[in-house]
Amino acid sequence: MTPTLLTGLVPEAALTAEEFGDVPDAWIFPEEAAVPSRAADRRRRESATVRHCARRGD
């Protein structure tokens, strides 16, 4: 694992992922899309990027 800011904040056994911008091809499940559905477009893109990071390594 490449050291990042997050690796110093979480236990060694934890997996981390970072993005420094929106992931253009990030996708979310319909259940996840319901959460930010009334939010601004920027927030919906951010939510999709967060879910993209959460799925890394699956």
Buried (B, 14 or more C-beta within 10 A) or exposed (E): EEEEEEBEEEEEEEEBBEEEEBBEEBEBEEEBBEEBEEEEEEEBBBBBBBBBBEEEEE
